[in-house]
Amino acid sequence: MTGVNINRAAELLYNAREARVPISPLTERYPGMDLAAAYAVQQVNLRRRLTAGAVLIGHKIGLTSKPMQDLLGVDEPDFGYLLDDMVLPNGATVAASKFCAPRVEPEVAFLLGKRLRGPGVTVEDVRAATEAVAPALEIVDSRIADWKLTLADTVADNASSGAAVLGNWVPYSADIDLASAPASLSLNATEIDSGLGSAVMGDPAVAVAWLANAVASFGTEILPGQFVMSGSFTSAAFVHPGYHTATTISGLGDVSVAFE
């Protein structure tokens, strides 16, 4: 893809997000869009939003679990950015119309006390750098119509990120076993799915290490005070106005968000 096409693809996604009107897959419009071009598109929109005054406060990892890879028909993770205007407090109510086609999924968020800079970041490095962890709900959203997308499409679309809902931070210690922690996902007080942290690349900390090494190729590091959404324990559930969604992660607590 040429620079012109990368900028045009970024503009299409940006306008779709602003208008809440999804578009057809970018890979159909631009058959030459590979992963490198897709991340270039993502970076164009990140720069656009930072220039407009948003603040980069976190990162998200997507497609870390087999259920999510199966859902979208891909076989590797991806990543995106989280800005200050994308974070909601625990128990918040948000308009479903703010998104194109929102889904929710339960995750663990990692708050870093030390920087992580790849390449060569290990799980042990992640654990040593982590200040706290929290139960979280990610609201994933696709600006690609009907979620009919390839890996390149979701990468360009900021890894299909919409918003993050954070629960209370729990100081991290070696006795917190995230790989064995179960999570439940409920809609309107009915559990619809559950999973273990091991669904996230064997351990959510493994996913964070993968991210630190992946973003290094873009000259990016994960800084102290930033947080990482590490990937879903379950598949993602569609939400609509009137839905109340919640997750409980054993040892970490609860987090919820309602849609109006």
C-alpha positions in Angstrom: 0.0 0.0 0.0 1.1 3.5 -0.7 1.3 6.2 1.9 -1.8 7.8 0.2 -3.8 4.6 0.6 -2.6 4.2 4.3 -3.8 7.7 5.0 -7.1 7.2 3.2 -7.7 3.9 5.0 -7.0 5.6 8.3 -9.5 8.4 7.4 -12.2 5.9 6.5 -11.8 4.2 9.9 -11.6 7.5 11.8 -14.8 8.7 10.1 -16.6 5.4 10.8 -15.7 5.7 14.5 -16.8 9.3 14.7 -20.1 8.7 12.9 -20.7 5.2 14.4 -21.3 4.0 10.8 -19.2 0.9 9.9 -17.5 0.4 6.6 -16.8 -2.6 4.4 -13.5 -4.4 5.1 -10.4 -2.5 4.2 -8.8 -5.6 2.8 -11.5 -5.6 0.1 -10.8 -2.0 -0.8 -7.0 -2.5 -0.5 -6.1 -6.1 -1.3 -2.4 -5.2 -0.7 -3.0 -4.4 2.9 -0.7 -6.7 4.9 -0.1 -6.5 8.7 2.7 -4.0 8.3 0.3 -1.7 6.4 -2.4 -2.3 8.9 -0.3 -1.3 11.8 0.7 1.8 9.8 -3.0 2.7 9.5 -3.5 2.2 13.2 -0.5 4.5 13.9 -1.9 7.3 11.7 -5.1 7.4 13.8 -3.2 7.2 17.0 -1.2 10.3 16.0 -4.4 12.0 14.9 -6.0 11.5 18.3 -2.9 12.4 20.3 -2.7 15.7 18.3 -6.3 16.4 19.1 -5.4 16.2 22.8 -6.0 12.6 23.9 -3.4 11.0 26.2 -2.0 7.5 25.7 -2.5 5.7 29.0 -2.6 2.0 28.1 -2.3 -0.8 25.6 -4.5 -3.7 24.7 -3.8 -7.2 23.4 -6.4 -8.9 21.3 -7.0 -12.4 20.0 -4.9 -14.0 22.7 -7.3 -16.9 23.5 -8.5 -19.7 21.2 -12.2 -18.7 21.7 -11.5 -15.2 20.3 -9.2 -16.5 17.5 -11.9 -19.0 16.5 -14.5 -16.2 16.7 -12.6 -14.1 14.1 -10.9 -16.9 12.2 -7.3 -15.9 13.0 -4.3 -17.6 14.6 -2.2 -14.9 16.2 -2.6 -12.0 18.7 -2.7 -8.3 17.8 -2.4 -5.1 19.8 -3.8 -1.6 19.9 -3.7 1.6 22.1 -5.9 2.9 24.9 -6.4 6.6 25.4 -7.7 8.5 28.4 -11.2 9.0 26.8 -11.6 5.2 26.3 -11.5 4.3 30.0 -14.7 3.9 32.1 -15.0 3.6 35.9 -16.4 0.4 37.5 -20.2 0.5 37.5 -20.4 3.1 34.7 -23.4 3.4 32.4 -22.6 4.1 28.8 -24.7 4.7 25.7 -24.6 1.6 23.4 -24.9 4.1 20.5 -21.4 5.3 21.3 -20.2 2.2 19.5 -20.9 0.5 16.2 -21.4 -3.1 17.3 -20.1 -3.5 20.9 -19.2 -6.8 22.6 -17.8 -7.3 26.1 -15.1 -9.7 27.3 -13.5 -10.3 30.8 -9.8 -9.6 31.2 -7.1 -8.9 33.7 -5.5 -5.4 33.5 -1.8 -5.0 34.5 -0.7 -1.7 36.0 3.1 -1.2 35.5 5.3 0.3 38.1 8.4 -0.1 35.9 8.9 0.2 32.2 8.9 -2.8 29.8 11.0 -2.4 26.7 11.6 -5.2 24.3 12.9 -7.1 22.6 13.7 -9.9 25.1 11.1 -9.1 27.7 10.3 -12.3 29.7 7.4 -13.3 31.9 9.6 -12.8 34.9 10.3 -9.2 33.7 6.5 -8.6 33.5 5.9 -9.9 37.0 8.7 -7.8 38.4 7.4 -4.7 36.6 3.8 -5.1 37.6 2.5 -2.9 40.4 -1.1 -4.1 40.5 -3.7 -6.1 38.6 -7.5 -5.5 38.3 -10.5 -7.3 37.0 -11.6 -5.5 33.8 -14.2 -5.6 31.0 -13.1 -4.6 27.6 -15.8 -3.3 25.3 -14.6 -4.4 21.9 -16.1 -2.7 18.8 -15.6 -3.0 15.1 -15.8 -0.2 12.6 -15.9 -3.0 10.0 -19.5 -3.9 9.1 -20.9 -7.1 10.7 -17.5 -8.0 12.2 -16.6 -9.5 8.9 -12.9 -8.9 9.1 -9.4 -10.4 8.6 -6.5 -10.0 11.0 -5.3 -7.0 9.0 -8.7 -5.4 9.2 -8.9 -5.6 13.0 -5.3 -4.5 13.4 -5.9 -1.3 11.3 -9.0 -0.7 13.4 -7.0 -0.4 16.6 -7.4 -4.1 17.4 -11.2 -3.6 17.4 -10.9 -1.6 20.6 -13.8 0.4 22.0 -13.4 1.1 25.7 -12.0 -0.4 28.9 -13.8 -0.7 32.3 -11.5 -1.1 35.2 -12.2 -2.6 38.6 -10.2 -2.0 41.8 -6.5 -2.4 41.6 -5.1 -5.2 43.7 -1.4 -5.0 44.6 0.5 -7.7 42.7 2.3 -10.4 44.5 3.8 -13.8 43.7 0.9 -15.6 45.3 -1.6 -14.3 42.7 -2.0 -17.1 40.2 -3.6 -15.5 37.2 -3.2 -18.6 35.0 -5.5 -20.6 37.3 -7.9 -17.8 38.1 -11.5 -18.4 36.8 -13.6 -15.6 35.4 -17.3 -15.5 34.8 -19.1 -13.3 32.3 -22.7 -12.3 33.0 -25.4 -10.5 31.1 -28.3 -9.2 33.1 -27.3 -11.3 36.1 -27.1 -14.6 34.1 -23.7 -16.2 33.6 -23.2 -16.8 29.9 -19.6 -17.9 29.8 -16.6 -18.6 31.9 -12.9 -19.3 31.5 -9.5 -19.5 33.1 -6.6 -17.2 32.8 -4.7 -20.0 31.1 -6.9 -19.3 28.0 -4.7 -16.2 27.5 -1.6 -17.6 26.0 -1.2 -19.9 29.0 -0.9 -17.0 31.4 -1.9 -13.3 31.0 1.6 -12.3 32.0 2.8 -14.2 28.9 0.6 -12.0 26.8 2.0 -8.8 28.3 5.6 -10.0 27.6 4.5 -10.7 24.0 3.1 -7.2 23.7 6.3 -5.5 25.1 8.3 -7.4 22.5 5.9 -6.7 19.7 5.7 -3.0 20.2 9.4 -2.7 20.4 9.6 -2.9 16.6 7.6 0.4 16.5 10.0 2.1 18.9 7.4 1.9 21.6 7.8 0.8 25.2 5.2 0.3 28.0 5.8 3.0 30.6 5.3 3.1 34.3 1.8 4.2 35.1 0.4 2.7 31.9 -1.8 -0.3 32.0 -2.3 -3.3 29.7 -5.5 -5.1 28.9 -4.0 -8.6 28.6 -6.7 -10.5 26.6 -10.0 -12.2 27.1 -10.7 -15.3 29.2 -13.8 -16.1 27.2 -15.4 -15.4 23.9 -17.0 -11.9 23.5 -20.7 -11.3 23.9 -22.8 -8.7 22.0 -24.5 -6.1 24.1 -27.4 -3.8 23.5 -29.3 -0.9 25.2 -30.7 -2.2 28.5 -27.9 -4.8 29.1 -26.0 -4.9 32.4 -22.7 -6.8 32.1 -20.4 -8.0 34.8 -17.4 -10.2 35.4 -15.9 -11.8 38.5 -12.3 -12.9 38.5 -11.4 -15.1 41.4 -9.0 -13.3 43.8 -9.4 -9.9 42.1 -13.1 -9.0 42.5 -15.9 -7.7 40.3 -16.3 -5.2 37.6 -19.5 -4.1 35.7 -20.9 -1.7 33.1 -24.4 -1.0 31.9 -25.6 0.1 28.5 -28.4 2.5 27.8 
